[in-house]
Amino acid sequence: MTTAAPPTVIITMAGMGQRFRDAGYTVPKYRIEAHGRTLFAWSMLSLRSFIAAGSPFIFVALRQDGAEDFIREQAAALGIREVALVQLDALTDGQATSALAAGDAVAHPDRPMLVYNIDTHVDPAHLPADAVCGDGWVPCFPGPGAAWSFARADESGRIAELREKERISDDASVGLYWFSSFTLYAQSYAAFFANPANMAKGEKYIAPLYNHLIRAGLPVYLHRMPFEAVVPLGTPAEVARFLAATPPAL
């Protein structure tokens, strides 16, 4: 890694999960059980190498969900040793803002940080903590369709541009966004979203925010992984496919 200190991990889980409610689910999305584990656990297992490195985790959730006991119990079972919870009283205008809300709980803002979600399982062998580099690092896979954040990179893997829901390449983000510090993230957020035109479809997404770093000459790198390493869990249909398939070996 670029520093001896493990990154602070910020998990954004402050959405309403409306598609799951509409599909008849009566528990928050992250509590849904699949193959003997919650979707929360399947997502956190993606970060096994960061857990092993001792990363502190900050979970950003809606207060109305009453998720604290669930989060702490699940985190303990997964071996996450340091847990903080930030509870929001209302929905934000996007994941970028939800991640920023973790700021007061970040003990070392000048150390690396990453943002992840509870919508995706990634084979942890393809997310090694020692692979991160640059001031930004974006794991990607050949995701189909246009419902992703996409990165366009040169032959060295240095990213030239990221777009939300615009297929500018075959490299789709798996939903993990690494920055060399929380301070850099917060400063970039303030500068980038000072222009409302930088919102995408009315929301503040993290992927396009990297364009601010890129324009400033800071290195942002792609980390490629195969299609089969990624299991999307963000919609009822994706969860149904996961339930019908053989569970990933861990």
C-alpha positions in Angstrom: 0.0 0.0 0.0 1.1 3.6 -0.3 1.1 4.0 3.5 1.6 1.7 6.5 -1.7 2.8 7.9 -4.8 0.8 6.7 -7.5 2.9 5.1 -10.6 4.1 6.9 -13.5 2.2 5.3 -16.8 4.1 5.0 -19.8 2.0 4.2 -22.8 3.9 2.9 -26.1 2.2 3.7 -28.4 5.1 4.1 -30.9 4.5 1.2 -34.5 3.6 1.4 -34.2 0.4 -0.6 -37.5 1.2 -2.2 -37.2 -1.4 -5.0 -37.1 -4.1 -2.4 -40.0 -2.7 -0.5 -42.0 -2.6 -3.7 -41.0 -6.2 -4.3 -42.5 -7.2 -1.0 -39.5 -7.4 1.3 -40.3 -6.3 4.8 -36.7 -5.9 6.1 -34.0 -3.4 5.0 -32.1 -4.7 2.0 -28.9 -5.3 3.9 -30.7 -7.7 6.3 -32.0 -10.0 3.6 -30.6 -13.5 3.9 -29.0 -15.4 1.0 -27.1 -18.6 1.2 -26.9 -18.4 5.0 -25.6 -14.9 5.2 -27.1 -11.4 5.1 -26.5 -9.2 2.1 -24.6 -7.0 4.5 -22.2 -9.8 5.2 -21.8 -10.8 1.6 -20.8 -7.2 0.8 -18.4 -6.9 3.7 -16.7 -10.1 2.9 -15.5 -8.4 -0.3 -13.2 -6.3 2.0 -11.6 -9.3 3.7 -8.0 -8.0 3.0 -8.9 -4.6 4.5 -10.5 -6.2 7.5 -7.3 -8.3 8.0 -5.2 -5.2 7.7 -7.1 -3.7 10.6 -9.0 -1.0 8.8 -11.5 1.0 11.0 -15.0 0.9 9.6 -17.6 3.7 9.7 -21.1 2.8 8.8 -23.5 5.5 7.5 -27.1 4.5 8.0 -30.5 6.0 8.5 -31.5 6.5 12.1 -35.0 5.2 11.4 -33.6 1.8 10.5 -32.4 1.2 14.1 -29.4 -0.7 12.6 -26.8 -0.2 15.3 -27.1 -3.5 17.1 -27.3 -5.4 13.7 -24.2 -3.6 12.4 -22.1 -4.2 15.5 -23.1 -7.9 15.7 -22.5 -8.6 12.0 -19.2 -6.6 12.1 -17.9 -8.5 15.1 -18.7 -11.8 13.4 -16.8 -10.7 10.3 -13.7 -9.8 12.4 -14.1 -6.0 12.0 -12.4 -4.8 15.1 -13.1 -1.0 15.1 -16.6 0.1 14.3 -18.3 3.6 14.3 -21.8 4.4 13.3 -23.1 7.7 11.8 -26.9 7.9 11.8 -28.6 10.3 9.4 -32.1 11.7 10.1 -33.0 12.0 6.4 -31.9 10.8 2.9 -29.0 12.7 1.4 -28.7 13.9 -2.2 -26.3 11.0 -3.1 -23.6 8.6 -2.0 -20.9 11.3 -2.2 -22.8 13.3 0.5 -23.5 10.2 2.6 -19.8 9.4 2.7 -18.9 13.0 3.5 -21.2 12.8 6.5 -18.8 10.3 8.1 -16.3 13.1 8.5 -16.7 13.6 12.2 -16.1 9.9 12.9 -12.8 9.8 10.8 -10.1 9.7 13.4 -7.2 10.3 10.9 -8.5 12.4 8.0 -5.0 12.6 6.4 -4.8 8.8 6.1 -6.3 6.8 3.1 -10.0 6.1 3.0 -12.3 4.1 0.8 -16.1 4.1 0.3 -18.0 0.9 -0.4 -21.7 -0.1 -0.3 -23.9 -3.0 0.7 -25.0 -3.7 -2.9 -22.1 -5.9 -4.2 -20.1 -9.0 -3.4 -16.6 -9.1 -4.9 -14.4 -12.1 -4.7 -12.0 -10.8 -2.0 -9.0 -12.3 -3.8 -9.5 -9.6 -6.4 -9.5 -6.8 -3.9 -6.1 -7.0 -2.2 -5.4 -4.2 0.1 -1.8 -3.9 -1.1 -2.8 -3.2 -4.7 -4.0 0.4 -4.1 -2.0 3.2 -5.6 -2.1 6.8 -6.7 -4.4 9.4 -5.1 -7.5 7.5 -6.4 -8.0 3.8 -7.1 -11.1 2.4 -8.8 -11.7 -1.4 -9.1 -13.6 -2.2 -12.3 -15.0 -5.2 -14.2 -16.6 -5.6 -17.6 -20.1 -4.8 -16.5 -22.9 -5.1 -19.1 -25.3 -2.3 -20.0 -25.1 1.3 -18.8 -26.3 1.1 -15.2 -22.8 1.6 -13.8 -20.1 4.2 -13.3 -17.5 3.9 -16.1 -13.8 4.7 -16.3 -11.7 5.4 -19.3 -8.0 4.6 -18.8 -4.8 4.6 -20.8 -2.6 1.5 -21.3 -0.9 2.0 -18.0 -4.2 1.9 -16.2 -4.2 5.6 -15.3 -7.8 6.9 -15.6 -8.5 9.9 -17.9 -12.2 10.2 -17.2 -15.1 8.8 -15.2 -18.8 9.1 -16.1 -21.9 8.1 -14.3 -24.4 5.9 -16.3 -22.5 6.7 -19.5 -20.7 3.8 -21.2 -17.4 5.5 -22.1 -15.6 2.1 -21.9 -16.1 -1.5 -20.9 -14.7 -0.8 -17.4 -17.6 -0.5 -14.9 -16.9 0.4 -11.3 -17.7 -2.3 -8.7 -18.7 0.4 -6.3 -15.5 0.8 -4.3 -13.8 4.2 -4.3 -10.4 4.7 -2.7 -8.8 8.1 -2.0 -5.3 8.8 -0.6 -7.0 10.7 2.3 -10.4 11.8 3.6 -9.1 15.4 3.5 -8.5 15.1 -0.2 -12.0 13.6 -0.6 -13.7 16.4 1.4 -11.8 19.1 -0.5 -12.6 17.5 -3.8 -16.3 17.2 -2.9 -16.5 20.9 -2.0 -14.8 22.0 -5.2 -16.5 19.6 -7.6 -20.0 20.0 -6.4 -19.7 23.8 -6.0 -20.9 23.6 -9.6 -24.5 22.0 -9.6 -23.9 20.9 -13.2 -21.6 18.2 -11.8 -24.5 16.4 -10.2 -25.7 13.4 -12.3 -29.4 12.7 -12.7 -30.0 15.0 -9.6 -27.6 13.1 -7.4 -24.1 13.5 -6.1 -22.1 10.4 -7.2 -18.6 9.6 -6.2 -17.2 8.3 -9.5 -17.4 11.6 -11.4 -15.8 13.4 -8.5 -12.5 11.8 -9.5 -12.5 14.1 -12.5 -11.6 16.9 -10.2 -8.5 15.0 -9.1 -7.7 14.1 -12.7 -7.9 17.8 -13.8 -5.6 18.7 -11.0 -3.0 16.3 -12.3 -3.4 13.8 -9.5 -3.0 10.1 -10.5 -6.2 8.0 -10.4 -5.8 4.3 -11.3 -8.0 1.5 -12.6 -7.9 -2.0 -11.0 -9.4 -4.6 -13.4 -11.0 -7.8 -12.3 -12.9 -10.5 -14.3 -16.7 -10.5 -14.7 -17.2 -13.6 -12.6 -15.5 -11.9 -9.6 -18.4 -9.6 -9.1 -22.0 -10.4 -7.9 -24.3 -7.3 -8.0 -26.9 -7.4 -5.2 -28.6 -4.0 -5.7 -32.0 -5.1 -7.1 -34.6 -7.8 -6.3 -33.8 -9.4 -9.6 -30.1 -9.5 -8.9 -30.7 -11.0 -5.4 -33.0 -13.6 -7.0 -30.3 -14.6 -9.5 -27.8 -14.9 -6.6 -30.2 -17.1 -4.6 -30.7 -19.4 -7.7 -26.9 -19.8 -8.2 -24.2 -21.7 -6.4 -22.9 -19.4 -3.6 -19.3 -18.1 -4.0 -16.6 -20.1 -2.4 -14.9 -18.3 0.5 
